Amino acid sequence: MPSALMYQARVAIFLIAIAGIFSTSPAQAQAQGVRPETVAAGLEHPWAVAFLPLGRFLVTERPGRMRVIESDGRLGSPLRGLPAIDAGGQGGLLDVVADTGFAGNRRIYFCYSEPAASGGGNSTALARATLAADNSRLEDVQVIFSQKPKFSSSAHFGCRVVEGQKEGQPDGTLFLTLGDRYSRMQDAQKLDNHHGKVIRINKDGSVPQDNPFVGRAGALSEIWSYGHRNMQGATLAPDGSYWTHEHGPQGGDEINLPQAGRNYGWPVITYGENYGGGKIGEGITAKTGMEQPLHYWVPSIAPSGMAFLTSDKYGKAWQGNLFVGSLKFGYLDRIELAEPFRGKVVREHRLLEGGGRIRDVRQGPDGLLYVLTDSPQGRLLRLQPQ
């Protein structure tokens, strides 16, 4: 069977099976428990939202702007003080998180596509800064990590930031997801570069001495795990475990729990195919020494944003569920797990279908879910229980 027809057959089989996984129709899903409420509108391709005191929000826009949104939804002016950003394609100003000690230090961390100082090219960079007391600018901006090598590409920057924990408390580290830069996918299997990796650093940019490749010749010490493609979702589960998801090619989006020093297989193993059909590499889905995903999607949903719900605002049935945004199909995926935070996916529910590409999803301090829709007129939505 030609590769394109083979892929179509696989999709048909999946669509038959999906009826038993996605347990609700669009109308049922809408009525199942959420009512979207617009907090703010008029955002140009918003990418990430962080929560500030007094009901304020900090939002990034991919073209290179960061804004504070007031509790009543008013958009602040773009913050001054951002570094140079190479915005274009999938690149620009991407993730942002507030430090767990923000109330005392007003520190934030953000990642973006950083242009080379000379000679062209770009890569993902992670910076820390202090948000001025009047919310007008960033101060003390410092780049604490820059992906190596720089490479001319407008794709696969990754760029989700998560603050690490140990025994339920912040441990002073940061995880950052890094894409394979698309045409450099073979780099994901090599430890002498940062392409297709999760990296882990301290908040000052130094390397934790318990990172898995510290002291290993030919390996970059910031690397936590490797063999990834393009991770645009990352979060901590309530038990402290670190979760990510990544875009597959044509099929094969994955959810993983990256462990120190483990190889997650891309591009040697994958459940996807080349765009337009045709196998990638040997066309295999498993190999000794390479980790299997916790879950994968065929066809791709183009996932972005990822959060666990710990509150009971939507009822006990939703507590402990994982939420993932779909860019391709424009819905929020509510994912039930067989066991809290570790078990396989047993059921998925499509919420907010038809509401637009979902770029980010977070649980707010009020226990409610918030999502960003990715468009030239993007919105920040608060999901109210029905």
N, C-alpha and C positions, 0 to 999 in steps of 0.2 A: 504493500500500500504506500503511495507517495507520502512524504513526511507531512505535507499540509493536510492531506485527507486523514492521516493518522491522528494529527492533533485535533481535527474536527470531531473524529470519532471519540477521542478521549473527553472532549468537552461535552458531547452528547451524553456519554455515560455519567459524567459528573452531574449534569443538569437533572438526570433522572434521580440520582442519589440525593441531590441537594434538597429535594422535597421533604426528606425525612430529617434533615438537619435544621434547615430554616423552617421553623415550626409555625410561622405566622404569615398571613397575607399582608400586603402593604397597609390595608385599612385596619387590620387587626393590630399590626405593630404600632400604628399611630395611636390606637386606643388603648394600648397595653400599659401605658404608664407615664408618658411624657407629653408636655405641651411646650414647644419652643417659644421663648420670649426674647425678643431682640433687646440686647443691652446697648449695643452701639452698631452703627452702620457707616458706610462710606470709607471702609478700610481697603487699601489697594493691595491685593494678594497678601493678606495677613498670614503669618507663619506660626506664631507661638504666642501664648498668653501666660503671664505670671501674675500672682496675686499680691497686692500691696495692702498695707493697713488702711483702715477707714473705708473699706469697700471699693478701693481703687484697683485698677488693673494696669499692667504694663504689657504692651502689645508690640510685636515687630511686624513690619511690612517688608516683603522681599525686595522691593526696589531700593531699600537702604534707609528706612525711617523707623524710629522707635518712638512711641507715644505713651503718655499716661492717659487712661480713660477714667474720668471721674465716676463716682458712684451713681450719678444720674445719667450716665451715658455720654456726656460731653467729651469730645475729642480734644486733647491738648495739642499744642503745636509740636512739631517734630523736635526731639531732644537734640541739643547741640553737643558736640564733643565726640561723636562717633569716629572711628578710624576710617581709612580709605576702604571701600567695599567694591568688589568687582561684580556688580549686579548684571545678570544676563542669563538667559536660559533658566536652569534650575538654581543658579547661584544668586546670592544676595545676602541680605540680613536674615538670619534663620532663627535658631532657637534662643530662648532667654529663660533663665530661672532666677528667682530671688534666693539669696542665701538664707539658710534656716535661722540665722541670727540677724536677719535684715532689720528688725525693729531696733536693734542697737547699733549696727554698723552700716546700714543702708547699702550693702554690697549686692551686686548682681553679677551674673556670669552670662555671656552671650557668645554664640558662634556665628561665623559668617564666611563667605568666600573672600579670601585675602589675595590681592594682586601681588605679584612678585615685585620686589623693589626695583629690579631692572631685568631686561631680557625676556619679558613676557611670561605667561603662565599664571596659575593661581592654585590655591589649595584651601582646605578648611582650617580656620584658626579659631582659637578659644581665647576670649579676653575676660578680664574682670574689671569692674569699675565701681565707683560710688555714685549713687543717684543723689544729686543735690537736694537740699532740704526743700527748695521751692519747686522741685520736679521739672526744672527747665533744661537741665544739662547733665551730662556725665562728667565726673571728675576722676582724676587718678586712674585713667585708663591704662591698662597694662596687658599686653598679649602674653599669655602664660603657656600657650602651646601653638605650634604651627606645623601642620602636616607636611611631611617630606616624602617624595620630592615635589616641587612645584611642577605643574603640568598644564598645558593649554587645553582646557575642556570646560564646557558649560553644563556638565551633567555629573550626577552621583557624588554629591558632597556629603551625604549622610547628615550629621549635625544635630543630634539630640543629646542634651546634657542632663545628667542625673547625679545628684549628690549621694555619695556612698554612705552606708551605715554598717555598724558592727554592734550586735546585741541590742538592736533597736534604737541606737543613738548615732547621730552623725559622726563619722570617723575622720573628717577632714580631707576626704578624697572626692574626686570628680570622675565619673565615667563620661566618655565622649564617643559617639559613633561616627565612623569615617567611611565614606563610600569608596568604591574601587575606581572611580573616575571614568567608568564605562569602557573606554578602549584600552585601559590598563588592567583588565580583569585578572590576568595571570599573576599580577603582583599580589593578589589576595592570598596566595599560597607561599609568599616569600616574607621572611622576617626582617629584611633589610630596608623596609619601607613601611609607610603608614597607610597604604591603600587597602581598603577592604578589611579594616581592623576596628576593634573596640580598644580604646586606650584608657588608661587609668593614671591620673596624676594627683598630686596634692594641690590644695587650693592656691599655693604660691607658685605652681608650675614645676616643682621638683618631683622626682620619681619616688614613689613608695618602695622601700627596700624589699617588701614581700611580693612585688610584682613577679610574674612567673619567669620572665626572661632577663632579669637583672643579672649581669655578670656573664651572660652567654655570648660568646664570640659570634659576630655577624648578625645579631638580633638587636632591634631597638628596644630599649628598656621600658618605654611607655606602654608597649603592647600588652593587652590583657587577653584577648582572643583574636583569632584570625579566620580567614576563609569566608568572609562575609561579602555581600554584594552592595546594597545601598540601603542602610538602616535609617528610617525616618520615624521610628517610634521606639521609645525606651521608657521604662518606669521601674520603680521598686514595688514588689508585692508587699502586703502587710507583714509577711514573715521575714522581710528584708532581702529576699532573693531578687536578683537583677534580671529583668526581662527585656527583650528587644524584638522587633519585627523588621523584616527587610523585603524590599521589592525583588521579586524574581524577574526573569526576562519575560517570555510569553508563557505565563503560568509559573507556579512555584514560589509565590510569596510565602515567607516562613515566619513562624514565631519560634524564638530560641531563648534559652536561659544560659547566656554565655558564662562559662566557667573558666577559671584561670588556666591559661596555656592550651586550651582546647582548640581544635581545628573544625570549623563548621562547613568545610567542604567546597565552597564556591571557588572556581568554576568546575571542579572535578566531578562533584555530584550535585545534581539539581533535579527538581521535579518539573522544571520548565524546559522550553525549547527556544531556539533562535527565533527572532521576530520574522514572521513569514513562514515559519516551519523549519525543520531540520534540527538534528541533535547538536547539543553542545558537548564538545570533547568526545568522550566515548559514549555519551548518552546514557550514563548510569546514574542510579539514585542512591547507591550505598557503596561504601568502601571502608575497609578496616582502617581504624585510626581517625575516622572522620565522624562527627556527631550527626545524628538525625534530628530534624526539627521536632519540636513538640507538636506542631500543627503546620499544615500548608494548604494553600488555596490553588486550585486549578478549575477554572481560569483565574487569572490574577484579579484581585480587587483593588490593587494599587493602594496599600495601606499607608496611613500617616496619622500620627498621634496615637497615644496609648495611655490608658489609666485604669487602675483598679478602683472599684467603688467600695469604700469601707463603711459608709454611713447607711442608715436605715430609712433615708428620706423617701425611697421609692418602694419600700416594703422589704421584708426579709428575703424574698426570692431573688432580689437583685444584689443583695449584700455579698461581697466577695466576687462578683462578676467582673470580667475584663471587658473594657470598651475600646474599640479600634475604629478609626475613621476610614472610609473608603473614598479615595479621590475618583477612581474610575466610574463607580456606580452611584456615588453621591448618597451614601447612607452611613449610619452609625451602627456598627456591629456589636450587639450585646452577646457576650460569649460566656456560656456556662461551662464550668470545669467539673470533672468527676470528683476531685478532691480539692479543697481550698488551696489555691496558689501553686499546686504541683501536678494535679491530675490532667489527663487528656481532655481535649475539647469534646463535649458530648452533645451540645446543642448551640445553635446560633440564631439570633433574632435580628432582623433588619428594622432599624428605627430611622425616622426622619427621611424616608425615601422621597426623592424629588426636591429636597431642600438645598441641593448644591454640593459641590466637592467639599468634603470635610478634611481640613488640614491638621487640626489639633483638637485634642479632648483632654480635659483635666477635671479633677474634683476640686471644688473650691473650699475655702475655710468654712462655708456654711453647709457643707455636706452635699451640695448640689453639683450636677455636672454642667460644664461649660464647653462649648465647641466653637471653633472658628471655621467659617466657610471661605474657601479660596477662590476669589474672583476679583475683577477690577473694582467691584463694589461689595467687598466682603463684609461679613457681619460677625459680631460676637454674640452668641446665643446662650441664654441660661435655660436649662431644661427643668421646667416646673413639673412636679408630680401631677398626674391627672386627678 
